[in-house]
Amino acid sequence: LLDQAARVRTDRSHLLAALRTMPGVVAFDSAANFVLVRVADGPATAAALRARGVLIKDVGRMHSLLANCLRFTVGSPDENATLLAALKSSLTVSG
């Protein structure tokens, strides 16, 4: 369990660093196995990610402070790379 938690922390750190290089993405600090980001158009970005086979949680409707926020689960390095590539493509289309 400790090894798994260490991997999640490492993978989360890499994911956050990559998200923070993307124009139009605000990635919030996290101590969990997920990260929260804000994009210009959360619903459109979530739909574009779903169309690319990447499932995330659109939390924008949960509270007004979460408008245009999406929640990404920290996955394996390969899963995170797939998420980042799909997000980059989705932002290009929706942005």
Phi, psi and omega in degrees: 000320179295322177295318179297317179297321178295320177296317179298317179298316179295312181295323178296318179299315178295319179297313179299318180298317180293318179299323183288349175270351184273125177299137177084003180245126173250115180255127182269147176304150182215146172241015184247186177269023175214163176234150179250132178231154173243134178234171183297319182224089183303309181299318180292320179293318178298317179295319179294322177294316177301319180297336178266007177082016180252118182263128179224177178250122175273104184263005184300336181267359183283329181196148182300331178290346180259015181307132179062024177261143177234148179246125179249128174284137176287122180249198175289166177305320179293318178296319179294322177297320177296316177301312183297318178295316179294321179296315179302314178295319182294322179292325178296320180287313185277339183269000000 
